[in-house]
Amino acid sequence: MKFSTVICGVSALFLAASCLDGGSFKSNYNEYCSFEFSDVSTLYGNDSLYFETDFPQSASNQSLAFRGKRNGGETEKITDIHDFRGGFLLSLLRDTLVCEGHISENPSRSMYSTVADTTGAENSKGFAVFQYLDGYMPSESVSFLLTAYGTCLPKLMSVCNTNYVANTVKYGNTYCRAFEQGDYIKLIIKTYLSKVQSGETVEVKLVDYDESGLNVIDNWKRVDLSKLGDFDYMIFEMESNVPSAPLYCCIDGMLCSVAIEN
């Protein structure tokens, strides 16, 4: 089965090794995914979202792939925003306005806009949106494409809520009630090596209505991934106790440690 992918390039040192073809090679480097590209005009449409199957990078530059699922086939070109079913897409959208009735003006834009003060973490221009729809997800959320040559260990990433989530949990909408005490939305991350879970599970409360009130991550927050293990692939899931809660979040600045040997 072929997946839709977002590819992150490896370090210059690794690139100079001619993709591990011939001879012996050993290297350790950090893989950093900022989800931003210098020529965004070739990637993003007028809506500043990117749904295509692959980023235009050569096969020699592939290290991590962020998967997505499309309606009617995982290799189909996206012609409508509603063709996207789940997983990762790319966005340049930011919308910090949280007020009653706001998301009804342009719900699709609100779904894929970060509510943070900056478009990406560390002032990057782009970020990834993760959309969770149970039963429609790709079998792997993030894949390490060099498992035949080495290992990949997650270290950290940044997360934030989308504008749609921030507005919905505070004010409610046609599909979901406003949150009350005890309600939550959380992101769940697991790593798998040889199809067995490696390391511990990482959980991030994106929304938490506790005794202190409604707590919503509305700016980029760093998440420690160090207790996750080496992986062939990662699984991202989202969970809420509220029926029909919007299960979206923004992800940026993922850092992994890669060890390669041939």
C-alpha positions, 0 to 999 in steps of 0.5 A: 500500500502506498501512503501520502507522505510529507518528507523531512530532509536529512543533514548535509553530512548524511547527504554527502554519503551518497545515500549509503550506497557502497562502502561503509558509513556511520553517522549520528545526526539530529533530524529536525522537522519544521514543516517550512519550505523556501518556495511555498508557491510550489506546494501550497494552494490559495488556501495556504494548505498542502494536501498533495501526496509527496513533497518534491524532494529526491529519494536520497533526502528521505528520512521521516514521512508524515502520513495522511489519508485521502477519500477515495485512495491514498494516492489521489490528488486532493481537489477539495478540502473535504477529501482529506480524511485523517493524519497529517497535512501542512498549513500556513494559516493562523487565526488568534480570534476566539469569540462566540460565533467566529468559526461559523464564518469560515469553519474550514479555515478555522479547522486548519489555523493555529491559534498561536501568536506565531504561525509556527514554533520558533517563528517558522512559517509553516506547521503540520495539522494532525486530524484524527478520525477513528477508522480512517487513519493511515496505518502509520502516522510517522514512518522512519524510512531508513530502518534498514540502516539505523535507528531513530529516537524522538526527543521533542516537538511543539504542539498547539490547538487549532482555532476551531478547537479553541472556539468550540471548547469555549463556546460550542457549535452546531456539532459539539457542546461547550466544554464543562468541568471534567472534559478534555482533549488529549494527544496520545503518541506511541512508538513501535519497533518491529511492530512492538511498542517501544518505550512509554506512551506520551500523552498531552492534554491539549484541553483540560477543564479542571477545578481551575477552569478551562485550560486550552493550549493556545501557544506553542508548547514544547513536549518532551518525547524522550521516554518514547523509544526507537521506532520504525513508525509512530502512532498518533491518536486523539481522545476526548470524553466529549462526543463529537469533540473536534480532534485536531491539533498543530505540530511543529519542530519535531526533533529526532536523533538518528544513528546510521551505519552501513 
